[in-house]
């Protein structure tokens, strides 16, 4: 029987608690939270990519107000994105001064290159021992693509192809997870590498060095392949001083103030 206005609902029927005045509709809070999280992720990824690609060079000021206006969102997700970048040492928040793209810490950069060399030695040695013909052909195809991109001067696509070459060696070694480890420690290396690519002849030099690594692998000479890879990665460390002279404000040395 239907319940009338004067009747009390039976014990099996619960009355809904009235919504507080001006409160959002039920479920809206969760939706807002999910949308805020998505907005924060978008801002984080866009800023991170621009910082790593040096589209936003070290020292560039970041304005929360401008970012919120650009994306049409509130400041909360922007602040959350910036905090994540601070944790990755890609952004500095300086009291009474503002928020800036962080300079590249040279000590951390050198350590990351040393760690990468050690990890890639394992990959190159194992890949030389067990890479299949098809995997070696794939690496050759990557190098050919690098040649074409170097001729075009396409730095972004070349950078991606460069990473594909190293990731391909890790895959051929049977330790693809090592490349994931390298990616976690190389964020400052990536920023530095993007500074080196515009230099005259730099991309072609990388192509030639990759070709020497692959040639040794195809001949089954693991020691030479490792030596060639070390030489390739060592140039990054040796040239730090040169690029620091070109862009002294882009680098942070131990003892410097952010």
MOJOCOR-V45093 format. One record per backbone hydrogen bond with DSSP energy under -0.5 kcal/mol. NH is the residue of the N-H (numbers start at 1). CO is the residue of the C=O. E is the energy in kcal/mol with one decimal. If there is no record, write none. Layout:
# MOJOCOR-V45093
nh->NH co->CO e->E
nh->NH co->CO e->E
This chain:
# MOJOCOR-V45093
nh->7 co->4 e->-1.3
nh->13 co->10 e->-1.8
nh->14 co->12 e->-0.5
nh->23 co->20 e->-2.0
nh->28 co->25 e->-2.5
nh->29 co->25 e->-0.5
nh->31 co->27 e->-1.7
nh->32 co->28 e->-3.0
nh->33 co->29 e->-2.2
nh->34 co->30 e->-2.3
nh->35 co->31 e->-2.5
nh->36 co->32 e->-2.6
nh->37 co->33 e->-2.2
nh->38 co->34 e->-2.2
nh->39 co->35 e->-2.6
nh->40 co->36 e->-2.5
nh->41 co->37 e->-2.1
nh->42 co->38 e->-2.3
nh->43 co->39 e->-2.4
nh->44 co->40 e->-2.6
nh->45 co->41 e->-2.6
nh->46 co->42 e->-2.5
nh->47 co->43 e->-2.7
nh->48 co->44 e->-2.7
nh->49 co->45 e->-2.4
nh->50 co->46 e->-2.1
nh->51 co->47 e->-2.3
nh->52 co->48 e->-2.8
nh->53 co->49 e->-2.5
nh->54 co->51 e->-0.9
nh->55 co->50 e->-1.6
nh->56 co->50 e->-2.4
nh->57 co->55 e->-0.7
nh->59 co->101 e->-2.9
nh->60 co->57 e->-1.9
nh->62 co->99 e->-3.2
nh->64 co->62 e->-0.6
nh->67 co->63 e->-2.3
nh->68 co->64 e->-2.8
nh->69 co->65 e->-2.0
nh->70 co->66 e->-2.2
nh->71 co->67 e->-2.1
nh->72 co->68 e->-1.4
nh->73 co->68 e->-1.6
nh->78 co->74 e->-0.7
nh->79 co->75 e->-2.8
nh->80 co->76 e->-2.2
nh->81 co->77 e->-2.0
nh->82 co->78 e->-2.4
nh->83 co->79 e->-2.3
nh->84 co->80 e->-1.6
nh->85 co->81 e->-1.7
nh->86 co->82 e->-2.2
nh->87 co->83 e->-2.0
nh->88 co->84 e->-1.1
nh->89 co->86 e->-1.6
nh->90 co->85 e->-2.8
nh->91 co->85 e->-1.0
nh->92 co->100 e->-3.1
nh->94 co->92 e->-0.7
nh->94 co->98 e->-3.1
nh->95 co->93 e->-0.6
nh->97 co->94 e->-2.2
nh->98 co->94 e->-2.7
nh->99 co->62 e->-0.5
nh->100 co->92 e->-2.9
nh->101 co->60 e->-2.5
nh->102 co->90 e->-2.1
nh->104 co->250 e->-3.0
nh->105 co->103 e->-0.6
nh->106 co->104 e->-0.6
nh->106 co->252 e->-2.7
nh->109 co->105 e->-2.3
nh->110 co->106 e->-2.7
nh->111 co->107 e->-2.1
nh->112 co->108 e->-2.3
nh->113 co->109 e->-2.0
nh->114 co->110 e->-2.1
nh->115 co->111 e->-2.6
nh->116 co->112 e->-2.5
nh->117 co->113 e->-2.4
nh->118 co->114 e->-1.8
nh->119 co->115 e->-2.1
nh->120 co->116 e->-3.0
nh->121 co->117 e->-1.8
nh->122 co->118 e->-1.2
nh->123 co->119 e->-1.6
nh->124 co->120 e->-3.0
nh->125 co->121 e->-2.3
nh->126 co->122 e->-2.2
nh->127 co->123 e->-2.8
nh->128 co->124 e->-2.3
nh->129 co->125 e->-1.3
nh->130 co->126 e->-2.2
nh->131 co->127 e->-2.4
nh->136 co->132 e->-2.2
nh->137 co->133 e->-2.3
nh->138 co->134 e->-2.1
nh->139 co->135 e->-1.9
nh->140 co->136 e->-2.0
nh->141 co->137 e->-2.2
nh->142 co->138 e->-1.9
nh->143 co->139 e->-2.1
nh->144 co->140 e->-2.2
nh->145 co->141 e->-2.1
nh->146 co->142 e->-2.4
nh->147 co->143 e->-2.3
nh->148 co->144 e->-2.0
nh->149 co->145 e->-2.5
nh->150 co->146 e->-2.6
nh->151 co->147 e->-2.0
nh->152 co->148 e->-1.6
nh->153 co->149 e->-1.5
nh->154 co->149 e->-2.0
nh->155 co->153 e->-1.3
nh->158 co->154 e->-2.1
nh->159 co->155 e->-2.6
nh->160 co->156 e->-1.8
nh->161 co->157 e->-2.2
nh->162 co->158 e->-2.8
nh->163 co->159 e->-2.0
nh->164 co->160 e->-2.0
nh->165 co->161 e->-1.9
nh->166 co->162 e->-1.7
nh->167 co->163 e->-2.7
nh->168 co->164 e->-2.2
nh->169 co->165 e->-1.7
nh->170 co->166 e->-1.9
nh->171 co->167 e->-2.3
nh->172 co->168 e->-2.3
nh->173 co->169 e->-1.5
nh->174 co->170 e->-0.6
nh->174 co->171 e->-1.0
nh->175 co->170 e->-1.4
nh->178 co->175 e->-1.8
nh->179 co->175 e->-0.6
nh->179 co->176 e->-0.8
nh->180 co->176 e->-0.9
nh->181 co->177 e->-1.7
nh->182 co->178 e->-2.4
nh->183 co->179 e->-2.5
nh->184 co->180 e->-1.3
nh->185 co->181 e->-1.1
nh->185 co->182 e->-0.6
nh->186 co->182 e->-1.1
nh->190 co->186 e->-2.8
nh->191 co->187 e->-1.6
nh->192 co->188 e->-2.1
nh->193 co->189 e->-3.1
nh->194 co->190 e->-2.0
nh->195 co->191 e->-1.0
nh->195 co->192 e->-0.7
nh->196 co->192 e->-1.2
nh->197 co->193 e->-1.6
nh->198 co->194 e->-0.5
nh->199 co->196 e->-1.6
nh->202 co->199 e->-2.4
nh->205 co->201 e->-1.9
nh->206 co->202 e->-2.0
nh->207 co->203 e->-2.1
nh->208 co->204 e->-2.4
nh->209 co->205 e->-2.2
nh->210 co->206 e->-2.5
nh->211 co->207 e->-2.4
nh->212 co->208 e->-1.7
nh->213 co->209 e->-1.8
nh->214 co->210 e->-2.5
nh->215 co->211 e->-2.4
nh->216 co->212 e->-1.9
nh->217 co->213 e->-2.0
nh->218 co->214 e->-2.8
nh->219 co->215 e->-1.5
nh->220 co->217 e->-1.4
nh->221 co->216 e->-2.3
nh->222 co->220 e->-1.1
nh->225 co->221 e->-2.2
nh->226 co->222 e->-2.5
nh->227 co->223 e->-2.3
nh->228 co->224 e->-2.9
nh->229 co->225 e->-2.0
nh->230 co->226 e->-2.7
nh->231 co->227 e->-2.4
nh->232 co->228 e->-2.1
nh->233 co->229 e->-2.5
nh->234 co->230 e->-2.8
nh->235 co->231 e->-1.3
nh->236 co->233 e->-0.8
nh->237 co->233 e->-0.9
nh->238 co->234 e->-2.9
nh->239 co->235 e->-2.1
nh->240 co->237 e->-1.2
nh->241 co->238 e->-0.5
nh->243 co->239 e->-2.0
nh->244 co->240 e->-2.3
nh->245 co->241 e->-1.8
nh->246 co->242 e->-1.3
nh->247 co->243 e->-2.4
nh->250 co->247 e->-2.0
nh->251 co->248 e->-0.8
nh->252 co->104 e->-3.0
nh->253 co->251 e->-0.5
nh->256 co->253 e->-2.8
